[in-house]
Amino acid sequence: MSQIRFINPQALGKPPGYTHVVEITTPARLVYVAGQLGIDREGKLGSDIRRQAVQAFENLKHALAAVGADFRHVVKFNNYLVDRAHLPAFREVRDSYLAADNRPASTTIAISGLARDGALIEIEAVAALPAAARPRSASKAPNKRRTTRAARRPSRARRK
C-alpha cells in the first residue's frame, strides 16, 4: 500500500498554502495532469484572473475525476501566472479547492505569456493514488517468459 507524507521541515519558513516536501512510498499510481487554462468546455476564456483560476481548478477537478482522484490526491502543482500581481487571487481560489492540511508541494512562476492569447494562468498537477489491484487474469501465463530490452541487446565493451 502506498503512503503519502506531507512535511514542512522546521528549518524552512512556513509556506503560504502549500507543503515543502511530499514523500510517496510505493506502490502507487502516479497521474500527471497537463496544464489547464481558465477555458471552459466550449473554449470560452474567463474574463479575469479569478474566473480563469476557478475554471482552471474546475478543469483539474474533472481531469482528476477521470482517474478516480480528487484534490486530496494531488502531491504537486506547477502554476504559471502572466503577472505576479495575480498571486493573491490565485491563492484565494486555490485555497478554496484544497483541504486546510496536507497541501501539495507547489511551484509558481511568473511568465511572459501562455499558449492562448488572453490566458492569465495555467496549472498542472501530479497526483498519487493507491496502486490498483491487479486482476488475476493479468498474471503471467505459464511457460511465457518475460524478456527485457537489455536482455536482448548484446553487451558493449566498456570504454577506458
C-alpha positions, 0 to 999 in steps of 0.5 A, a space after each residue: 500500500 502506498 503512503 503519502 507524507 506531507 512535511 514542512 521541515 522546521 528549518 524552512 519558513 512556513 509556506 503560504 498554502 502549500 507543503 515543502 516536501 511530499 514523500 510517496 512510498 510505493 506502490 502507487 499510481 502516479 497521474 500527471 495532469 497537463 496544464 489547464 487554462 481558465 477555458 471552459 468546455 466550449 473554449 470560452 476564456 474567463 474574463 479575469 484572473 479569478 474566473 480563469 483560476 476557478 475554471 482552471 481548478 474546475 478543469 483539474 477537478 474533472 481531469 482528476 475525476 477521470 482517474 478516480 482522484 480528487 484534490 486530496 490526491 494531488 502531491 504537486 502543482 506547477 502554476 504559471 501566472 502572466 503577472 505576479 500581481 495575480 498571486 493573491 487571487 490565485 491563492 484565494 481560489 486555490 485555497 478554496 479547492 484544497 483541504 486546510 492540511 496536507 497541501 501539495 508541494 507547489 511551484 509558481 512562476 511568473 511568465 511572459 505569456 501562455 499558449 492562448 492569447 488572453 490566458 492569465 494562468 495555467 496549472 498542472 498537477 501530479 497526483 498519487 493514488 493507491 496502486 490498483 489491484 491487479 486482476 488475476 487474469 493479468 498474471 503471467 501465463 505459464 511457460 511465457 517468459 518475460 524478456 527485457 530490452 537489455 536482455 536482448 541487446 548484446 553487451 558493449 565493451 566498456 570504454 577506458 
